[in-house]
Structure formats: C-alpha cells, structure tokens
Amino acid sequence: EAGVAQSPRYKIIEKRQSVAFWCNPISGHATLYWYQQILGQGPKLLIQFQNNGVVDDSQLPKDRFSAERLKGVDSTLKIQPAKLEDSAVYLCASSLGFRVVSGRGVTGELFFGEGSRLTVL
Amino acid sequence: AQSVTQPDIHITVSEGASLELRCNYSYGATPYLFWYVQSPGQGLQLLLKYFSGDTLVQGIKGFEAEFKRSQSSFNLRKPSVHWSDAAEYFCAVGDSGGSNYKLTFGKGTLLTVNP
C-alpha cells in the first residue's frame, strides 16, 4: 500500500514570495489533514478536509494561507505572501477516520507523509 | 478542547538502559491516545495506540504504553533502548470521532541515546 506522498521535500523562498505544497493521500482515505510543525514544537493542525469539503480551518491564517482538495483526492496548500515565521515543516496526513474495520480492529490513526520543509529568508 | 503535555523536552539515556517518556492529557470523555516517533527529516510513524480495553498496549519496535485514567497519563516505555531509537517522540490525543475527528499533539520529547 503506497503511503502519503508530498512534494516538494524542501523549498527556500524569500519573504513575500509565494509557495505551494502538494499532497496525495493514501487511496481510499476520505479525510486529509495539513499540519504545521515549527522547529521544536509538535504538529499543529492547519486545515482538515472530509472528501473535498473543509471540516476545520479554524487555525489556518486565511489572509495568507489557502488550501484546496479538488475531487476529494489530492490537495494543495498555498502560502502567499510568505513571512519569516512561516518557516516550518508542512505535514500532510490522511485517515480513514475513527471506525471499526473488519480484520483490523479500531482505526483512528493518522498516516503522515515525509513533510515539506519550508525556509523563508 | 483536548490538550497534551509532554513534561520532558529532552531525555538522554545510555544504550541498553530502560526508558520512560511521560505524557499527560486533558480530555473530557474517553480519550483515544497515540504515540508517534519522528526521525530527523522524516514524517511521523505510529508506535502504538489506545482506544479501550487493556490499559497496557504493545507497539512496534519493542515499545509499550500504559493508560492510567486516574492520572490522565499515557507513558511510553521500553525495557532496553537501542541507538536507533534516538528520535523525537510525540504523544497525541484524538477526540471522540465524527466527521471532524483529529489528533492534537504534544510538543514532543527528544531522545538522545549514548553509546
């Protein structure tokens, strides 16, 4: 089973420039998450999709961040314009949600990609 | 809202020594608890999870964790640490489900293993 794919792995930009990150979740996972992980901190949820609809974007800085999940599969997270404090690793995760799966018991874990590391100079 | 506290920012142990990483959670209902590990430059890998039942759960790589409701804790343990266990460890709590099911993470504990 293929895992969560993210690109690019690394990106360096100057402040006020724009950047976009792409995520392809595990096949069949309806729920997709974008987390921001600043150095020395735990992941913080930015936005959550259920299929192609937004479930929670309360922590997303909407003046500069945007995200979409067209057709309920791939997702793109965009930052425009970037600030110095946006330097972080952007983690994409997908999940089946919280449910009982035949032969596998109770699920609920998130599966993470390797992340996209952004440096803003 | 749920929250997770990992009191230890950084722990150093010698290879072969035992390990315990602390995690305390705050959640009003039955918590769903997880431990993830993150190696440098990598994403998060699930070590183990607790939903209900036996309060001692076994995970991958020889790790185990014990859920103690009275202490609101879910500490991670390993009897003998290997050099390859050096990484950052995150405890997380999931809410009760529904369409907005999500995980809230602690700030992490960085584990250093001395030879």
Chai-1 contact restraints between the chains, C-beta under 6 A:
chainA,res_idxA,chainB,res_idxB,connection_type,confidence,min_distance_angstrom,max_distance_angstrom,comment,restraint_id
A,Q41,B,K107,contact,1.0,0.0,6.0,A-B,restraint_1
A,G42,B,F90,contact,1.0,0.0,6.0,A-B,restraint_2
A,G42,B,F105,contact,1.0,0.0,6.0,A-B,restraint_3
A,G42,B,G106,contact,1.0,0.0,6.0,A-B,restraint_4
A,G42,B,K107,contact,1.0,0.0,6.0,A-B,restraint_5
A,G42,B,G108,contact,1.0,0.0,6.0,A-B,restraint_6
A,P43,B,F105,contact,1.0,0.0,6.0,A-B,restraint_7
A,L45,B,K102,contact,1.0,0.0,6.0,A-B,restraint_8
A,Q48,B,K102,contact,1.0,0.0,6.0,A-B,restraint_9
A,Q50,B,S99,contact,1.0,0.0,6.0,A-B,restraint_10
A,V55,B,S99,contact,1.0,0.0,6.0,A-B,restraint_11
A,V55,B,N100,contact,1.0,0.0,6.0,A-B,restraint_12
A,D56,B,N100,contact,1.0,0.0,6.0,A-B,restraint_13
A,G97,B,Y101,contact,1.0,0.0,6.0,A-B,restraint_14
A,F98,B,G97,contact,1.0,0.0,6.0,A-B,restraint_15
A,F98,B,Y101,contact,1.0,0.0,6.0,A-B,restraint_16
A,V106,B,F51,contact,1.0,0.0,6.0,A-B,restraint_17
A,G108,B,Y32,contact,1.0,0.0,6.0,A-B,restraint_18
A,G108,B,G94,contact,1.0,0.0,6.0,A-B,restraint_19
A,E109,B,L46,contact,1.0,0.0,6.0,A-B,restraint_20
A,E109,B,K49,contact,1.0,0.0,6.0,A-B,restraint_21
A,L110,B,L103,contact,1.0,0.0,6.0,A-B,restraint_22
A,F112,B,G43,contact,1.0,0.0,6.0,A-B,restraint_23
A,F112,B,L44,contact,1.0,0.0,6.0,A-B,restraint_24
A,G113,B,G43,contact,1.0,0.0,6.0,A-B,restraint_25
A,E114,B,Q42,contact,1.0,0.0,6.0,A-B,restraint_26
A,E114,B,G43,contact,1.0,0.0,6.0,A-B,restraint_27
A,G115,B,G43,contact,1.0,0.0,6.0,A-B,restraint_28
